Amino acid sequence: MADFTVIKPRQQQVWAIGDDATVGNTLVLVSELLCEAVDGRAGQQVLDVATGNGNTALAAARRWCEVMGIDEVPALLRWGEARTAAEGLSVTFQEGDAEQLPCPDGAFDVVLSTFGAVCAPDQEHPGSVSFSVEGVL
């Protein structure tokens, strides 16, 4: 069995040294389409799991949703914060683990993740990435 306490910090380091913000910018359309598919509406509480540089969080905020983006890489969250400020939007970014979300069940109307499930190394764990597959792309 894999030791996820060893894997997770290494995975976080890899994401932090790469240029994920630039790569993420090529995926903006995917985030916009995901928010269209779930019919994001003004006032909905939206959680973007493994938000990266905030593409999906920003797409939801453009639809006047109240958005929180969670990611385990602080450098990516800073990119998301800068992008949010540049667009004059409101998104709360928080450091957090996709497998142990720092919020209670039922706290959000919509939970999204654009390719974020790949960031959860414990794919077999029953509690791993416990968000609706309907909002996962």
Helices and strands as residue ranges (DSSP letters): H 4-17, H 20-25, H 28-37, E 45-49, H 55-61, E 66-71, H 74-87, E 91-95, E 110-112, G 116-119, G 133-135
